């Protein structure tokens, strides 16, 4: 069996930036164990698989360890592949995730605009279990559907934060988002997910469905700019619209190849 594979750097204007994702178009679903093996072999934070069905695209995401509920950067990368390489001619792509519902991506000049469901986050107590993995103490904590969000005092703390992945891995969530008000953008963040095989994710679109409502409330505005300050770094536009979050970014193709199974 031979499959096409793309690798795309999402939330970046140039290769070697943003977050790399692999995208594998399928005509029908393979066994889950094969999808997982492909994701492990790719060894990227996410591999996306899709099939076209009745005018929409069914989309699933796998880390090297497991299937996940939602992945923003791999969705952006999949839309880029469809627009730039797979001949999609419309202005808006309708994805459906069995785990997250309808996800839409439209093209706006050289940007891609994603429409994602809002994550409802609630403030929680700053326990020792939450603060222990980090060299500095956060000032506030939240819990969303799949992640913890820890708020720190400033951008410099986020950039220079020391952490213990073995302690983060003990937390019973997909991952931990650390964030602070930005110096040149509205907010910055980083994402750690050793629980799902991703020690530090370069740019995490889904995390911004949790971060956007937090910072919209803190800053008193619905349109925000953000940078995920990992070593690869990625830029996002974020807009709060009721129960949805609009995320905007760019993507660039790094590689096109074939898988032989």
C-alpha positions in Angstrom: 0.0 0.0 0.0 1.2 3.5 -0.9 0.0 6.7 0.8 0.7 10.3 0.1 2.1 12.4 2.9 2.7 16.1 3.4 4.7 17.9 6.1 3.6 21.5 6.8 4.9 24.2 9.2 1.8 25.7 10.6 1.5 29.2 12.2 4.6 30.3 10.3 5.5 32.3 7.3 8.6 30.3 6.6 9.9 26.7 6.9 11.6 25.7 10.2 9.2 27.9 12.1 5.8 27.3 13.8 4.7 23.8 14.4 5.3 20.9 11.9 2.4 18.6 11.2 2.1 15.6 8.9 -1.0 15.2 6.8 -2.0 11.9 5.2 -5.0 11.9 2.8 -7.0 8.7 2.8 -9.8 7.3 0.6 -11.0 5.1 3.5 -10.0 4.6 7.1 -7.2 2.3 7.9 -7.1 0.3 11.2 -6.5 2.6 14.1 -3.3 0.7 15.0 -1.9 1.5 11.5 -2.8 5.2 11.9 -1.0 5.2 15.3 2.1 3.5 13.9 2.3 6.1 11.1 2.1 8.9 13.7 4.8 7.2 15.8 7.0 6.8 12.8 6.6 10.5 11.8 7.5 11.4 15.4 5.9 14.9 15.1 3.6 16.3 17.7 0.6 15.6 15.4 -0.2 13.6 12.3 -3.6 14.4 10.7 -5.6 11.9 8.6 -8.6 12.8 6.5 -11.1 11.3 4.1 -13.7 13.2 2.0 -17.3 12.2 2.6 -20.5 13.8 1.3 -18.9 17.2 0.6 -17.0 17.5 3.8 -13.7 16.2 5.2 -13.6 13.8 8.2 -10.5 14.7 10.2 -8.6 12.8 13.0 -5.4 13.7 14.8 -2.7 11.4 16.4 0.3 12.2 18.5 3.1 9.6 18.6 1.2 8.1 21.6 -2.5 8.5 21.1 -5.5 10.0 19.3 -6.5 13.4 20.5 -9.8 15.4 20.6 -8.6 18.5 18.9 -5.5 19.9 17.2 -5.4 23.4 15.8 -2.0 23.4 14.0 -2.7 20.1 12.2 -6.1 21.4 11.1 -4.5 24.6 9.7 -1.9 22.4 8.0 -4.6 20.1 6.5 -6.5 23.1 5.1 -3.2 24.4 3.6 -2.7 21.0 1.9 -6.3 21.0 0.5 -6.0 24.6 -0.8 -2.5 24.4 -2.2 -2.0 20.8 -3.2 -5.2 18.7 -3.3 -7.2 20.9 -5.6 -9.9 22.3 -3.3 -11.5 25.2 -5.1 -13.9 26.7 -2.6 -13.3 29.5 -0.2 -14.2 27.5 3.0 -13.4 24.0 4.0 -15.8 22.2 6.3 -14.1 19.6 8.5 -15.9 17.2 10.8 -14.1 15.7 13.8 -15.9 12.7 15.5 -14.5 14.1 18.8 -14.9 17.9 18.3 -17.7 18.4 15.8 -17.7 20.8 12.9 -14.5 22.8 12.3 -14.4 25.3 9.4 -11.3 26.9 7.8 -11.5 29.7 5.2 -8.8 31.4 3.1 -8.3 35.1 3.6 -5.5 36.3 1.3 -2.4 34.5 2.6 -3.9 33.7 5.9 -6.1 30.8 7.0 -8.9 31.4 9.4 -10.2 28.6 11.7 -13.5 28.5 13.5 -13.2 26.3 16.6 -15.5 25.6 19.6 -14.7 27.6 22.7 -13.2 25.8 25.7 -15.0 26.6 28.9 -12.3 27.2 31.6 -12.8 27.6 35.3 -10.5 29.1 37.8 -9.1 26.5 40.3 -6.9 26.5 43.4 -3.2 26.7 42.9 -2.2 23.4 44.5 1.3 22.2 45.2 0.8 19.5 42.5 0.3 22.3 39.9 3.2 24.5 41.1 5.8 21.8 41.8 6.8 21.1 38.2 7.9 24.8 37.6 10.8 26.9 38.9 8.5 29.9 39.3 5.2 30.1 41.0 2.2 31.0 38.8 -0.3 33.6 40.1 -3.5 31.9 38.9 -4.7 28.5 37.6 -7.6 27.4 35.4 -8.9 24.0 34.2 -10.4 23.5 30.7 -11.8 20.4 29.0 -8.4 18.8 28.5 -5.7 21.1 29.9 -4.6 23.1 32.9 -3.7 26.8 32.3 -1.2 28.5 34.6 -0.9 32.3 34.5 2.4 33.9 35.3 3.5 37.5 36.0 5.2 38.4 32.7 6.5 37.2 29.3 10.1 36.9 30.5 9.0 34.3 33.1 7.3 32.2 30.3 10.4 32.4 28.0 12.8 31.4 30.7 10.7 29.0 32.7 12.4 25.9 34.0 10.3 22.8 34.3 10.3 19.1 35.3 8.5 17.0 32.6 8.3 14.0 34.9 6.2 16.1 37.4 4.1 17.5 34.6 3.4 14.0 33.4 1.8 13.1 36.7 -1.0 15.6 36.1 -4.1 13.8 34.8 -4.7 16.1 31.8 -3.7 16.3 28.1 -1.2 19.0 29.0 -0.3 22.2 30.8 -0.4 25.6 29.2 1.7 28.4 30.8 0.8 32.0 29.8 1.4 35.7 30.6 0.6 39.1 29.2 2.9 39.8 26.3 5.4 42.7 25.8 4.5 43.2 22.1 1.4 41.1 21.7 -1.6 40.6 24.0 -0.4 37.3 25.5 2.3 34.7 25.2 2.2 31.0 26.0 3.9 27.6 26.0 2.4 24.1 26.0 3.8 20.9 27.7 2.1 17.6 27.0 4.3 14.7 28.1 1.1 12.8 28.9 0.4 12.4 25.2 4.0 12.1 24.0 4.7 15.8 23.3 7.2 17.2 25.8 6.8 20.7 24.5 4.5 21.5 21.5 5.9 24.4 19.4 2.6 26.0 18.6 -0.8 24.7 19.9 -3.9 26.0 18.2 -6.3 24.1 20.4 -4.7 25.7 23.5 -5.8 29.1 22.3 -9.5 28.0 22.6 -8.7 28.0 26.3 -6.4 31.1 26.4 -8.6 33.4 24.3 -11.5 33.6 26.8 -9.1 34.1 29.7 -7.2 37.0 28.1 -10.3 38.5 26.5 -11.8 38.9 30.0 -8.5 40.1 31.5 -7.8 42.7 28.8 -11.4 43.7 28.1 -11.4 43.0 24.3 -12.4 40.2 22.0 -9.7 40.4 19.3 -6.2 39.5 20.5 -2.7 38.8 19.2 -0.6 35.9 20.5 2.8 34.3 20.3 3.6 30.8 21.5 7.2 31.4 22.6 8.7 27.9 22.0 12.1 27.8 20.3 10.3 27.6 16.9 7.8 30.3 17.8 4.4 30.9 16.2 2.0 33.8 15.7 -1.7 33.6 16.0 -4.7 36.0 15.8 -7.5 35.1 18.2 -11.1 36.4 18.2 -13.8 35.5 20.7 -17.2 35.1 19.1 -19.8 33.7 21.5 -19.2 30.0 21.9 -16.6 30.0 19.1 -13.0 31.1 18.8 -11.6 32.3 15.5 -7.9 31.5 15.1 -5.8 33.0 12.2 -2.4 32.0 11.0 -0.2 31.1 8.0 1.3 27.8 6.9 4.1 26.7 4.5 4.8 23.3 2.9 8.1 21.7 3.9 7.9 18.3 2.3 5.8 16.1 0.1 6.4 12.3 0.0 5.0 8.8 0.0 4.6 6.2 2.6 5.0 2.5 1.7 3.3 0.0 3.9 
